[in-house]
Amino acid sequence: MEPKKKQERAIVHLEKDGQHYYYGNLKALTDHWSKDAIGVSYTYLKNLNISEEKPYRNDYCIIRRGFIVTSSRHEKN
């Protein structure tokens, strides 16, 4: 059996009204929150280079993109 390898997966972090929400991508975030609720559209966000170091900020929220580290699964033989 090979040792477990760690994998990085993209994650989008929304901070709104002191609460924290996590999504697998920007589309999932904007499918869940309306433009009126977060003050920005999917079309606008997808053209930005959002990262942990360069978040998107407005009067409604902060959106960051980062990575979560996971372990890979092993198949049993």
N, C-alpha and C positions, 0 to 999 in steps of 0.2 A: 504494500500500500504506500502510495506517495504521500509526502507531507502536505498538509493543507496550504494552499496558496491564497494569499489575500487578494481581493479584487476591489477596485475603486468603482463606485457608481455615482453618476451625476445626481445632484439633488438641488432643488430650488427651495430657498427658505424665505417665507413671507413673515415679516414682523408688522403687526397691525394692532393698534390699541393695546399695546403691552402684551399681546398674545403672540405665540409662535406657531407657524403652520409649515408643513414640509410636503413637497410635491416632487414627482419624478421628472417633470419638465415644465416649461413655461405654459404649454398648452393646457396641461392639467390644472395649473393654477388659475388661468384665465377662464377655463370652463367652469370652475367652482366659484369664482368671484367676478362680479360684473365690473365693467369699466367705471361705473358710478361709484362702486364700493371701494375700488383701489386707485382710481384716478388715472388709469393708464390702460391701453388696449394691448392685446396680444401682438397685433401688427407692429406697433411701436416697439414693444419689448424685444421681439425677435431680432430686430436690427441693431440692438445694443450689444456691447460686449460686457455683459454683467459677470462679475466674479466676486469672490470674498473681499478682495482688495478694492474693487470698484463696484459697489452696489448701486442700484437705482433707488433714488430717494425722492419722495414728494410729500405733500402735506397729509397724505392718507396712510402711507406705508413705506417700508424699506424692503427691497427684494434683493437677495444675494444668490449667487450660484456657487456651489462648492461640491465636495465629494464626500461620500460616506464609505468607510472601509468595511468590507465584509469578508467572511471566510468562504471559500468555494466549497461546494458539496462534493462528497465522494460517492461514487457508485460502488456498491458492494459486488464483488465477483463471486 
